[in-house]
Each structure stands twice: as C-alpha cells, then as structure tokens.
Amino acid sequence: MKKVLISALLLLPGLASAQTQDFSKVQVKSQQVAGNVHMLEGSGGNIGVSVGPDGILIVDDQFAPLVPKIRAALGKLTKGKDKTPEYVLNTHWHFDHTGGNADFGRDGTIVAHTHVRTRLMNGQELVGMKIPPAPKEALPTITYNQGISIFFNGEEVQLTHLPNGHTDGDTLVYFTGSNVLHTGDLFTRDLFPFIDMESGGSLDGFMRNVERILQTLPPGAKIIPGHGALATREDLERFATMLRESVDLVRGKIAAGKTLDQVKAEGMPEKYKGWAHPFIKEEQWLALVHKSLTGKNPDAVTK
C-alpha cells in the first residue's frame, strides 16, 4: 500500500501538493495575457480569466483551499466589483484543475466535456488511489461531446474536445477576440507531461492532439499551458519536439535490446534535463513512453 501511495503522489501533477502543501503560503498572482484575458498562477493548473462587461469567466480553478485567494485575485481584476465567476470551464477532471468547483459552482455555471462530469460524479481510481465522487455543486451542468461556444465579454469562447490525450475529457479553450488559447494539460511548458491512462489518456493520442494544436494555432496566439509560464507557438513546438524525440529515443533502445532499467539509467538528452519536476521525474517519463511502446506495465516508479 505504501508503494502505491508513493507512486500516486509522484505521478499525478498537483496530487503531492494537495496532500502536503501549506496552502496558506501560496500566492495567487495574475498577469494580463491579451485583450480581456488574464492568467492566474498559484498551485495546480493555471487559471485563465476573462474579465469584462458580462462579468467573469474562468478556465479551471486549482485546489479548494485556494478559493479565497482566487476570489481575491479576481476582485483585483474587477477593481472590487465582483469576485464570482459567471462561468467555470474545466479543461479536464483532475482536481488540481477542478478543486474549486464546489465553491464556484454554487453561484456560477460549470461547463465541461461529458466525460468530466461522469468522472467527477462517479469518483475515480487514479494510480492506485481512490478519488471520491464530487458533491453536486462541483459537477458541470452544461456538457458537450465535440465542443461548444460561449459568447462572453464581447468575444466567442470556443471549447473544443480533443480525445484520448491527457485524459478522455480534454478541452481546448480559445478566446477568439483576444487570440488566447488555454490548453489544459495537453501542454505543460518545458515540463514532462503526465498522461492519465486510467482516465482514457494515451501517448499516441496526446501526440496527435499536440500536433493538431500546432496545425490549427492562429498566428500570434498567446498560450496558457496547464502548468508552466505563459507560452507562445515556439514553446509549443519545443514541447512537440521533445515528445517526438522521446519516442524515437526509447524505440531505438528497445530495438537495440535494452531493458527499461537501461533506458532509465541512460536517460534523456542533456537539453531535457531541466524538464523533470517533483511530479514527473525523468525516469518516470521514460517509463511511460516505454510502456506505451511495449504495452508492458512495470512497477517503474517505485524502483
């Protein structure tokens, strides 16, 4: 049981923070991205914010203990006029992105892909840990299969589902007038990604979705990644290159007859050494790629 818990804490972005972090020390900072759109950074997934005459719309809402700080940051953006979002858009179900749903859902409308509502409503088992069902207030009340548009603060906000990547319920959120894209965890700037295979994610699907984002990204768009600093197309291209090179690297080592332990010991190229982080270390990323290519499921993260 101890190994399973350690595995879960290592693998899920934000889960370790949820268990051990002192949220009283977290600062929620905001920066303007473009047009009506701002980005809030605290702990967990980055929050996109639209502020304007129609009120507030947010994309993701981090952890429940941070809700008062998120509200305070929203109040600064509206100069004290309002701290309550009209809409909360969830890019996927993980609770470092949906932890504030129960609070914000009491007064606002939560919108997400159908699979997000299902997974939140039913509870999940994630890397050996049982996640309980979310309360009614935390559930999306508007869902979709392919996508939906919300017209808010003078622009169309397009929600587009991309299947079986990070999870099976991933959504891109594009602010058409501001030319800002929120990717959720389909893109983590200069960080190895987590792919939740227990929630319908896959490396193949993840890579296809990243390529699709590159193909459809409007010129000059600013990108709010799921984790990491505000980004541009160049940052996303670097991320896509890392994915391709990781697959080529591991595939070549498998063809040469090397074991997973050897693959992990030899590691990634030096230019990617800084991409490891407390939630996904280099050897865990290589183990994930190896599992995707071979179908084998070794107990890689507990070694």
Rosetta silent file (secondary structure, phi, psi, omega in degrees, C-alpha in Angstrom):
SEQUENCE: MKKVLISALLLLPGLASAQTQDFSKVQVKSQQVAGNVHMLEGSGGNIGVSVGPDGILIVDDQFAPLVPKIRAALGKLTKGKDKTPEYVLNTHWHFDHTGGNADFGRDGTIVAHTHVRTRLMNGQELVGMKIPPAPKEALPTITYNQGISIFFNGEEVQLTHLPNGHTDGDTLVYFTGSNVLHTGDLFTRDLFPFIDMESGGSLDGFMRNVERILQTLPPGAKIIPGHGALATREDLERFATMLRESVDLVRGKIAAGKTLDQVKAEGMPEKYKGWAHPFIKEEQWLALVHKSLTGKNPDAVTK
SCORE:     score description
SCORE:     0.000 S_00000001
   1 L     0.000  -39.627  179.901    0.000    0.000    0.000 S_00000001
   2 H   -61.868  -40.783  179.194    2.851    2.372    0.816 S_00000001
   3 H   -63.006  -40.968  179.904    4.380    1.819   -2.641 S_00000001
   4 H   -62.234  -43.776  179.992    1.036    2.547   -4.301 S_00000001
   5 H   -63.479  -43.412  178.014    0.649    5.786   -2.373 S_00000001
   6 H   -61.483  -41.892  179.865    4.177    6.889   -3.235 S_00000001
   7 H   -59.630  -44.777 -178.219    3.518    6.068   -6.883 S_00000001
   8 H   -65.280  -43.171 -178.706    0.370    8.159   -6.916 S_00000001
   9 H   -64.613  -31.826 -179.952    1.995   11.113   -5.227 S_00000001
  10 H   -77.532  -32.867 -168.802    4.817   11.043   -7.733 S_00000001
  11 H   -88.145  -38.348 -172.567    2.715   10.623  -10.824 S_00000001
  12 L   -87.263  119.450  177.303   -0.237   12.969  -10.621 S_00000001
  13 L   -56.953  126.539  177.459    0.587   16.646  -11.148 S_00000001
  14 L    90.306  -19.709 -176.853   -0.600   18.541   -8.104 S_00000001
  15 H   -66.143  -41.881  177.720   -1.515   15.479   -6.040 S_00000001
  16 H   -61.042  -40.971  178.502    1.589   15.692   -3.875 S_00000001
  17 H   -62.721  -39.758 -178.413    0.864   19.356   -3.265 S_00000001
  18 H   -62.636  -32.631 -176.334   -2.714   18.549   -2.301 S_00000001
  19 H   -84.361  -32.739 -168.022   -1.512   16.122    0.348 S_00000001
  20 H  -123.447  -13.069 -170.955    1.405   18.020    1.840 S_00000001
  21 L   -76.357  143.699  171.751    1.347   21.658    0.801 S_00000001
  22 L   -89.484   99.664 -174.533    0.732   24.520    3.173 S_00000001
  23 H   -69.041  -17.350  178.115   -1.776   26.478    1.104 S_00000001
  24 H   -65.315  -20.023 -178.690   -1.520   29.447    3.457 S_00000001
  25 H   -94.671   -5.993 -178.686    1.883   30.138    1.896 S_00000001
  26 L   -77.609  133.538  174.366    0.669   30.007   -1.715 S_00000001
  27 L  -105.383  130.966  175.630    0.421   33.316   -3.536 S_00000001
  28 L   -97.791  112.287 -175.806   -2.064   33.638   -6.381 S_00000001
  29 E  -110.430  148.224 -179.960   -0.557   36.022   -8.919 S_00000001
  30 E  -120.599  151.235  170.930   -2.150   37.427  -12.045 S_00000001
  31 E  -144.563  143.634  176.982   -0.823   38.711  -15.347 S_00000001
  32 E   -75.434  137.137  179.905   -2.615   40.082  -18.357 S_00000001
  33 E   -98.012  -60.433  177.194   -2.275   37.869  -21.388 S_00000001
  34 E  -172.861  147.507  177.278   -4.123   39.762  -24.149 S_00000001
  35 L    55.458 -127.483 -179.522   -7.436   41.533  -24.609 S_00000001
  36 L   -81.255   -5.506 -164.359   -9.901   40.517  -21.889 S_00000001
  37 E  -100.194  136.264  176.926   -7.830   37.529  -20.794 S_00000001
  38 E  -126.062  165.704  175.453   -5.586   37.153  -17.759 S_00000001
  39 E  -125.434  132.782  174.532   -3.733   34.202  -16.226 S_00000001
  40 E  -106.326  131.418  174.407   -3.671   33.303  -12.537 S_00000001
  41 E  -116.635  133.794  177.030   -0.810   31.234  -11.141 S_00000001
  42 L  -147.371  -99.422  173.024   -0.953   29.690   -7.692 S_00000001
  43 L  -138.901  131.970 -172.119   -0.731   25.958   -7.076 S_00000001
  44 L    98.861 -161.169 -175.450   -2.132   23.440   -9.524 S_00000001
  45 L   -68.014  146.157  176.454   -3.244   24.184  -13.035 S_00000001
  46 L   -61.438  142.233  179.562   -3.028   27.680  -14.475 S_00000001
  47 E  -104.335  127.531  170.467   -6.323   29.582  -14.434 S_00000001
  48 E   -91.372  141.957 -177.280   -7.494   31.547  -17.450 S_00000001
  49 E  -134.383  128.974  169.321   -9.711   34.548  -16.668 S_00000001
  50 E  -107.717  126.180 -179.511  -11.931   36.677  -18.887 S_00000001
  51 E  -124.722  129.808 -179.388  -12.969   39.963  -17.278 S_00000001
  52 E  -176.050 -162.954 -174.125  -15.350   42.431  -18.910 S_00000001
  53 L   -63.453  -24.569  178.851  -18.852   43.905  -19.013 S_00000001
  54 L   -84.569   -8.282 -179.283  -20.529   40.484  -18.777 S_00000001
  55 E   116.694 -142.910 -175.123  -18.589   39.602  -15.640 S_00000001
  56 E  -119.271  136.962  170.434  -16.008   36.892  -15.003 S_00000001
  57 E  -127.273  133.218  178.153  -15.350   33.595  -16.768 S_00000001
  58 E  -123.115  151.581  174.933  -12.594   31.290  -15.548 S_00000001
  59 E  -112.616  110.763 -177.021  -10.881   28.251  -17.023 S_00000001
  60 L    70.817  160.832 -173.156  -10.039   25.737  -14.257 S_00000001
  61 L  -148.640   24.041  169.505   -9.935   26.566  -10.540 S_00000001
  62 L    55.972 -137.676 -174.659   -6.981   24.800   -8.850 S_00000001
  63 L  -102.778  148.817 -178.600   -7.452   23.481   -5.260 S_00000001
  64 H   -54.950  -42.922 -178.765  -10.366   24.110   -2.896 S_00000001
  65 H   -62.929  -15.955 -178.045   -8.245   25.721   -0.127 S_00000001
  66 H   -91.406   -2.119 -176.614   -7.135   28.387   -2.604 S_00000001
  67 H   -54.639  -46.487  178.762  -10.642   29.609   -3.457 S_00000001
  68 H   -58.162  -39.095  179.188  -10.470   32.660   -1.108 S_00000001
  69 H   -71.109  -35.472  176.228   -7.155   33.702   -2.679 S_00000001
  70 H   -65.646  -43.204  177.603   -8.510   33.127   -6.178 S_00000001
  71 H   -60.890  -40.827  179.592  -11.547   35.269   -5.339 S_00000001
  72 H   -63.023  -41.013  178.077   -9.268   37.988   -4.007 S_00000001
  73 H   -65.649  -39.122  177.372   -7.251   37.943   -7.247 S_00000001
  74 H   -65.052  -38.383  178.608  -10.455   38.123   -9.281 S_00000001
  75 H   -62.074  -35.488  176.866  -11.592   41.066   -7.168 S_00000001
  76 H   -66.820  -37.295 -179.859   -8.420   42.944   -8.041 S_00000001
  77 H   -68.273  -30.977  179.969   -9.036   42.355  -11.744 S_00000001
  78 L   -98.307    9.065 -179.279  -12.581   43.744  -11.444 S_00000001
  79 L    56.816   39.971  174.722  -11.463   46.554   -9.115 S_00000001
  80 L    82.984   -0.934 -176.247  -13.613   45.127   -6.329 S_00000001
  81 L   -74.184  -34.201 -175.072  -16.832   44.965   -8.322 S_00000001
  82 L  -156.269  148.200  176.455  -17.138   41.188   -8.439 S_00000001
  83 L  -131.172    7.089 -173.915  -15.352   38.048   -7.270 S_00000001
  84 L  -114.458  118.944  178.570  -17.785   35.409   -8.537 S_00000001
  85 L   -68.830  140.195  171.267  -17.418   33.842  -12.000 S_00000001
  86 L   -73.349  -37.390 -179.388  -20.485   33.525  -14.183 S_00000001
  87 E  -130.580  142.450  171.138  -18.877   30.541  -15.904 S_00000001
  88 E  -123.021  118.072  179.792  -16.289   27.956  -14.854 S_00000001
  89 E  -104.330  126.002  178.214  -14.807   25.936  -17.720 S_00000001
  90 L   -99.722  125.154  178.291  -12.997   22.691  -16.823 S_00000001
  91 L   -77.466  -22.876  174.483  -10.279   21.531  -19.232 S_00000001
  92 L  -171.586 -177.352 -168.452  -10.375   18.015  -17.658 S_00000001
  93 L   -89.121  -15.492 -173.041  -11.347   16.340  -14.373 S_00000001
  94 L   -54.907  140.251 -167.756   -8.107   16.286  -12.331 S_00000001
  95 H   -79.461   -1.350  167.956   -8.607   18.002   -9.006 S_00000001
  96 H   -83.315    0.703  175.298   -5.667   20.381   -9.315 S_00000001
  97 H  -120.018  -17.290 -175.807   -7.879   21.916  -12.037 S_00000001
  98 H  -123.916    8.433 -175.320  -11.362   21.322  -10.551 S_00000001
  99 L   -61.498  -27.984  179.509  -10.782   21.624   -6.800 S_00000001
 100 L   -88.457    1.586 -176.116  -12.653   24.940   -6.594 S_00000001
 101 H   -55.334  -45.503 -174.127  -15.714   23.646   -8.486 S_00000001
 102 H   -60.633  -36.120  179.068  -17.847   23.023   -5.403 S_00000001
 103 H   -76.705  -53.867 -176.919  -17.449   26.620   -4.255 S_00000001
 104 H   -68.251  -26.590 -178.905  -17.662   28.392   -7.601 S_00000001
 105 L   -71.742  -13.534  178.357  -20.445   26.063   -8.800 S_00000001
 106 L   -69.901  -31.165 -176.448  -22.857   27.372   -6.172 S_00000001
 107 L  -117.933  -15.324 -178.172  -23.157   30.716   -7.948 S_00000001
 108 L  -119.145  175.863 -179.433  -21.759   30.046  -11.417 S_00000001
 109 E  -104.300  123.588  179.138  -22.287   27.584  -14.260 S_00000001
 110 E   -93.195  131.011 -176.934  -19.716   24.824  -14.711 S_00000001
 111 E  -124.815  132.020 -179.124  -19.104   23.732  -18.306 S_00000001
 112 E  -163.700  169.784  175.076  -17.058   20.704  -19.345 S_00000001
 113 E   -64.201  153.431 -178.216  -16.874   17.662  -21.594 S_00000001
 114 H   -53.242  -41.026 -177.872  -19.329   14.860  -20.840 S_00000001
 115 H   -66.135  -27.299  178.434  -16.561   12.590  -19.543 S_00000001
 116 H   -66.214  -47.473  177.726  -15.513   15.218  -16.993 S_00000001
 117 H   -59.755  -44.824 -177.990  -18.971   15.214  -15.399 S_00000001
 118 H   -60.883  -45.876 -177.792  -19.062   11.417  -15.434 S_00000001
 119 H   -69.387  -39.398  176.825  -15.661   11.030  -13.790 S_00000001
 120 H   -66.442  -40.528 -176.644  -16.335   13.694  -11.165 S_00000001
 121 H   -68.671  -39.586 -174.706  -19.769   12.263  -10.406 S_00000001
 122 H   -88.869  -17.548 -170.535  -18.640    8.642  -10.112 S_00000001
 123 L    77.400  160.981 -174.368  -15.268    9.135   -8.463 S_00000001
 124 E  -139.359  158.728  166.050  -12.126    7.568   -9.854 S_00000001
 125 E  -106.371  120.131 -172.916   -9.237    5.311   -9.036 S_00000001
 126 E  -124.186  111.554 -179.182   -6.108    7.167  -10.022 S_00000001
 127 L    49.431   45.701  175.975   -2.714    5.454   -9.870 S_00000001
 128 L    86.195   -3.048  178.842   -3.954    3.241   -7.057 S_00000001
 129 E  -108.488  137.914  179.099   -5.699    5.994   -5.086 S_00000001
 130 E   -88.352  122.377  177.136   -9.475    6.231   -4.764 S_00000001
 131 E  -100.347  119.080 -175.194  -10.868    9.688   -5.535 S_00000001
 132 L   -69.833  158.992  175.715  -14.368   10.044   -4.015 S_00000001
 133 L   -57.899  143.406  179.458  -17.364   11.310   -6.001 S_00000001
 134 L   -78.304  152.393  176.062  -17.597   15.091   -6.148 S_00000001
 135 L   -67.028  162.543 -176.304  -20.525   16.880   -4.498 S_00000001
 136 H   -54.719  -40.545 -176.282  -23.428   18.023   -6.668 S_00000001
 137 H   -63.765  -21.426 -176.771  -22.251   21.646   -6.626 S_00000001
 138 H   -89.467   -4.749 -174.510  -18.933   20.614   -8.223 S_00000001
 139 L   -87.288  140.628  172.822  -20.473   18.896  -11.238 S_00000001
 140 L   -59.152  137.146  177.327  -20.702   20.516  -14.689 S_00000001
 141 L  -104.579  -10.743  171.217  -24.291   21.460  -15.524 S_00000001
 142 E  -124.346  123.651  179.564  -23.570   22.081  -19.203 S_00000001
 143 E  -128.816  168.823 -178.018  -21.727   19.326  -21.098 S_00000001
 144 E  -154.126  165.810  177.025  -20.888   18.556  -24.717 S_00000001
 145 L  -102.933  -49.551 -177.878  -19.316   15.830  -26.821 S_00000001
 146 L  -100.810  -41.071 -178.158  -17.416   17.666  -29.563 S_00000001
 147 E   170.331  175.385 -179.134  -17.465   21.293  -28.469 S_00000001
 148 E  -161.053  157.714  174.819  -19.488   24.376  -27.649 S_00000001
 149 E  -119.982  142.760  173.943  -19.212   28.166  -27.868 S_00000001
 150 E  -122.546  128.459  179.452  -19.945   30.740  -25.198 S_00000001
 151 E   -99.314  113.337 -168.086  -20.313   34.377  -26.201 S_00000001
 152 E  -151.917  135.993  179.037  -18.997   36.412  -23.294 S_00000001
 153 L    53.234   40.713  171.888  -17.316   39.778  -22.770 S_00000001
 154 L    79.580   11.904  178.125  -17.547   40.672  -26.435 S_00000001
 155 E  -147.166  158.279  174.817  -15.917   37.573  -27.902 S_00000001
 156 E   -82.762  129.706  175.987  -16.639   33.978  -28.776 S_00000001
 157 E  -107.375  110.243 -174.118  -15.063   31.499  -26.391 S_00000001
 158 E   -95.910  126.397  175.043  -14.659   28.209  -28.250 S_00000001
 159 E  -107.973  122.232 -176.371  -14.434   24.928  -26.348 S_00000001
 160 E  -126.366  123.543  178.415  -13.073   22.035  -28.437 S_00000001
 161 E   -82.255  131.960  171.293  -12.737   18.452  -27.238 S_00000001
 162 L  -116.850  123.456 -168.394   -9.618   16.528  -28.252 S_00000001
 163 L   -82.073  147.851  165.825   -9.977   12.795  -27.485 S_00000001
 164 L    47.862   55.058  176.873   -7.809   10.394  -25.526 S_00000001
 165 L  -114.399  -96.095  173.540   -4.758   12.541  -24.869 S_00000001
 166 L   -68.052  -45.538  171.279   -4.041   13.632  -21.301 S_00000001
 167 L  -139.176 -167.568  175.001   -7.436   12.111  -20.365 S_00000001
 168 L   -95.786    6.104 -177.741  -10.578   11.243  -22.340 S_00000001
 169 L  -126.416   27.065 -174.900  -12.217   14.562  -21.465 S_00000001
 170 L   -71.271  141.552  178.080   -9.665   17.181  -22.548 S_00000001
 171 E  -132.356  135.408  167.504  -10.844   20.547  -23.823 S_00000001
 172 E   -91.149  140.293  177.444   -9.047   23.415  -25.531 S_00000001
 173 E  -120.006  117.240 -177.470  -10.445   26.865  -24.723 S_00000001
 174 E  -116.917  121.959  175.573   -9.841   29.555  -27.339 S_00000001
 175 E   -90.202  104.073 -166.619  -10.696   33.220  -26.769 S_00000001
 176 L   -67.996  -39.277 -178.826  -11.226   34.316  -30.356 S_00000001
 177 L   -75.475  -37.853  179.929  -11.078   38.091  -29.938 S_00000001
 178 L   -81.512  -16.598 -178.397   -8.152   38.097  -27.524 S_00000001
 179 L    59.251   53.894  179.655   -6.344   35.364  -29.526 S_00000001
 180 E  -128.031  132.612  178.510   -5.520   33.331  -26.415 S_00000001
 181 E  -115.692  127.684  170.977   -5.583   29.546  -26.159 S_00000001
 182 E  -101.941  122.692 -173.010   -5.798   27.624  -22.871 S_00000001
 183 L   -97.194   -7.219 -167.886   -4.592   24.062  -23.479 S_00000001
 184 H    58.251 -152.741 -175.159   -5.160   22.430  -20.116 S_00000001
 185 H   -87.221   16.167  168.300   -2.625   19.669  -19.513 S_00000001
 186 H   -72.203  -10.736  176.849   -2.245   18.827  -23.199 S_00000001
 187 L  -148.052  122.327  174.287    0.682   21.237  -22.942 S_00000001
 188 E  -123.347  112.876 -168.993    2.953   21.827  -19.951 S_00000001
 189 L   -64.784  121.178  177.122    5.645   24.328  -20.825 S_00000001
 190 L    54.234   34.178  178.288    9.174   22.872  -20.545 S_00000001
 191 L  -136.406  139.574  173.112    7.869   20.088  -18.275 S_00000001
 192 L   -63.480  135.891 -177.129    7.427   16.379  -18.917 S_00000001
 193 L   -85.087  159.020  168.737    3.671   15.724  -19.109 S_00000001
 194 L   -98.918  134.991  176.625    1.555   13.286  -17.136 S_00000001
 195 L  -118.872  115.740 -174.359   -0.696   11.045  -19.237 S_00000001
 196 L   -87.788   87.556 -177.985   -3.574    9.541  -17.275 S_00000001
 197 H   -67.971  -25.886  177.448   -4.062    6.189  -18.975 S_00000001
 198 H   -71.213  -17.437  177.965   -6.582    5.153  -16.311 S_00000001
 199 H  -109.986   27.841  175.031   -8.771    8.042  -17.487 S_00000001
 200 L    85.957    6.894  177.066   -8.566    7.220  -21.197 S_00000001
 201 L   -78.945  159.974  176.693   -5.344    9.076  -21.968 S_00000001
 202 L  -155.701  151.153  178.487   -2.680    7.708  -24.292 S_00000001
 203 H   -65.242  -43.112  178.662    0.700    8.777  -25.572 S_00000001
 204 H   -58.834  -47.776  179.646   -0.367    8.330  -29.200 S_00000001
 205 H   -65.163  -39.231  178.305   -3.475   10.423  -28.665 S_00000001
 206 H   -58.390  -47.679 -178.383   -1.537   13.013  -26.683 S_00000001
 207 H   -67.108  -39.542  176.536    0.960   13.450  -29.510 S_00000001
 208 H   -60.797  -41.795 -178.388   -1.776   13.621  -32.155 S_00000001
 209 H   -67.318  -39.058  176.997   -3.545   16.296  -30.161 S_00000001
 210 H   -63.606  -41.451  177.881   -0.386   18.383  -29.736 S_00000001
 211 H   -63.933  -38.332  178.477    0.216   18.185  -33.492 S_00000001
 212 H   -64.645  -40.886  177.976   -3.378   19.250  -34.113 S_00000001
 213 H   -59.900  -43.532  178.866   -2.942   22.251  -31.827 S_00000001
 214 H   -62.075  -39.981 -178.000    0.144   23.259  -33.799 S_00000001
 215 H   -68.514  -30.378 -173.910   -1.704   22.875  -37.102 S_00000001
 216 H  -107.098   -4.347 -177.113   -4.671   24.999  -36.006 S_00000001
 217 L   -64.389  123.241  179.879   -2.999   27.566  -33.732 S_00000001
 218 L   -65.812  148.869  177.894   -3.759   31.069  -35.076 S_00000001
 219 L   -56.566  136.949  175.647   -0.773   33.312  -35.846 S_00000001
 220 L    76.730    5.009 -177.311    0.381   35.342  -32.881 S_00000001
 221 L   -66.871  140.925  169.645   -1.722   33.441  -30.343 S_00000001
 222 E   -89.508  146.480 -175.838   -0.705   33.510  -26.700 S_00000001
 223 E  -122.629  125.422  170.014   -0.903   30.146  -24.928 S_00000001
 224 E   -95.394  110.147  179.685   -1.870   29.459  -21.330 S_00000001
 225 L   -80.140  165.164  176.489   -0.442   25.996  -20.608 S_00000001
 226 L   -60.752  -38.915  176.942   -1.835   23.648  -17.994 S_00000001
 227 E  -142.721  147.716 -179.920    1.360   24.159  -15.986 S_00000001
 228 L   104.080  175.759 -174.242    4.306   26.457  -16.553 S_00000001
 229 L   -73.531  160.091  174.918    4.793   30.018  -17.702 S_00000001
 230 L   -49.951  139.950 -167.640    2.769   31.845  -20.341 S_00000001
 231 E  -131.718  170.264  176.608    3.811   30.490  -23.731 S_00000001
 232 L  -128.386  179.784  177.973    3.969   31.042  -27.481 S_00000001
 233 H   -56.910  -39.398 -179.320    3.999   28.818  -30.542 S_00000001
 234 H   -58.748  -40.324  178.748    7.756   28.422  -30.222 S_00000001
 235 H   -66.388  -40.186  178.692    7.342   26.925  -26.749 S_00000001
 236 H   -66.932  -38.106  176.831    4.681   24.518  -28.012 S_00000001
 237 H   -63.618  -39.022  177.428    6.919   23.477  -30.911 S_00000001
 238 H   -63.812  -38.581  177.666    9.728   22.744  -28.448 S_00000001
 239 H   -64.239  -45.602  179.196    7.301   20.612  -26.426 S_00000001
 240 H   -62.829  -38.517  177.575    6.215   18.692  -29.540 S_00000001
 241 H   -62.895  -41.429  177.764    9.860   18.106  -30.463 S_00000001
 242 H   -60.159  -42.485  179.141   10.519   16.670  -27.008 S_00000001
 243 H   -60.896  -47.888 -178.188    7.620   14.241  -27.439 S_00000001
 244 H   -63.664  -44.627 -177.761    8.853   13.051  -30.835 S_00000001
 245 H   -67.910  -32.851  177.245   12.461   12.718  -29.694 S_00000001
 246 H   -63.875  -45.453  179.955   11.423   10.820  -26.570 S_00000001
 247 H   -64.647  -44.854  179.539    9.542    8.242  -28.633 S_00000001
 248 H   -62.204  -40.679 -178.962   12.374    7.901  -31.144 S_00000001
 249 H   -62.457  -51.879 -176.646   14.904    7.536  -28.324 S_00000001
 250 H   -68.714  -39.462  178.126   13.033    4.820  -26.445 S_00000001
 251 H   -60.348  -41.506  179.674   12.005    2.984  -29.618 S_00000001
 252 H   -64.885  -38.752 -179.854   15.639    2.857  -30.708 S_00000001
 253 H   -70.578  -35.513  176.064   16.777    1.494  -27.348 S_00000001
 254 H   -63.795  -44.021  179.357   14.053   -1.155  -27.402 S_00000001
 255 H   -62.553  -29.070  179.212   15.156   -2.198  -30.898 S_00000001
 256 L   -83.253    2.288  176.238   18.724   -2.483  -29.579 S_00000001
 257 L    84.382   15.458 -177.841   17.502   -4.940  -26.954 S_00000001
 258 L   -83.025  146.315  179.431   17.882   -2.655  -23.948 S_00000001
 259 L   -81.261  168.400  176.331   15.766   -3.121  -20.845 S_00000001
 260 H   -60.603  -41.583  178.994   13.646   -0.458  -19.186 S_00000001
 261 H   -59.429  -38.874  177.484   16.211   -0.164  -16.399 S_00000001
 262 H   -68.263  -40.131  178.044   18.894    0.525  -19.008 S_00000001
 263 H   -59.988  -45.068 -179.694   16.681    3.073  -20.756 S_00000001
 264 H   -67.299  -39.205 -178.652   16.116    4.911  -17.472 S_00000001
 265 H   -65.982  -36.859 -179.879   19.779    4.726  -16.498 S_00000001
 266 H   -77.336  -28.020  170.063   20.910    6.233  -19.822 S_00000001
 267 L    73.975 -173.351  179.453   18.273    8.949  -19.524 S_00000001
 268 L   -88.632  163.053  173.966   17.117   11.755  -21.779 S_00000001
 269 L   -56.735  152.690 -175.475   19.393   14.078  -23.796 S_00000001
 270 H   -54.900  -34.694 -176.235   21.085   16.779  -21.758 S_00000001
 271 H   -65.474  -14.614  179.983   18.867   19.527  -23.220 S_00000001
 272 H  -106.187    7.513 -177.940   15.849   17.987  -21.463 S_00000001
 273 H   -61.856  -30.900 -179.438   17.403   17.549  -18.021 S_00000001
 274 H   -80.310   -0.252 -177.517   15.601   20.636  -16.749 S_00000001
 275 H   -85.165  -13.614  177.131   12.187   19.270  -17.755 S_00000001
 276 L   -70.100  151.370  178.572   11.923   16.943  -14.760 S_00000001
 277 L  -150.408  171.287 -173.248    9.865   18.167  -11.824 S_00000001
 278 L   -57.696  -24.168 -175.204    8.660   16.735   -8.497 S_00000001
 279 L   -92.734  -32.398  176.558    5.578   15.172  -10.073 S_00000001
 280 L  -134.113  101.915  177.619    7.125   13.623  -13.197 S_00000001
 281 L   -82.882  167.889 -175.866   10.781   12.768  -12.968 S_00000001
 282 H   -57.555  -45.063 -177.546   12.868   11.823  -15.983 S_00000001
 283 H   -67.278  -28.773  177.580   12.786    8.081  -15.276 S_00000001
 284 H   -72.081  -38.702  176.281    9.005    8.191  -14.876 S_00000001
 285 H   -63.481  -44.849  179.004    8.590    9.904  -18.220 S_00000001
 286 H   -63.958  -37.720  177.716   10.820    7.313  -19.895 S_00000001
 287 H   -64.520  -38.093  178.437    8.869    4.505  -18.201 S_00000001
 288 H   -64.898  -44.113  178.476    5.609    5.963  -19.522 S_00000001
 289 H   -63.918  -43.377  179.827    6.969    6.137  -23.066 S_00000001
 290 H   -60.250  -45.629  178.852    8.362    2.600  -22.749 S_00000001
 291 H   -60.720  -40.799 -179.661    5.003    1.283  -21.529 S_00000001
 292 H   -64.864  -34.252 -178.192    3.216    2.999  -24.421 S_00000001
 293 H   -83.236  -28.008 -174.236    5.548    1.415  -26.974 S_00000001
 294 H  -108.880  -19.051 -175.299    5.668   -2.090  -25.478 S_00000001
 295 L    79.181    0.892 -179.701    2.354   -2.472  -23.702 S_00000001
 296 L   -86.541  150.394 -176.607    4.227   -3.579  -20.593 S_00000001
 297 L  -126.304   68.718 -179.614    3.349   -2.126  -17.214 S_00000001
 298 L   -70.998  159.248  177.495    6.377   -2.438  -14.935 S_00000001
 299 L   -80.429   61.664 -167.668    6.321   -1.021  -11.420 S_00000001
 300 H   -65.951  -38.007 -169.422    8.686    1.641  -12.687 S_00000001
 301 H   -80.474   -8.312 -179.844    8.023    4.483  -10.282 S_00000001
 302 H  -100.854    3.763  179.463    8.709    2.519   -7.101 S_00000001
 303 L   -89.949    0.000    0.000   12.216    1.441   -8.101 S_00000001
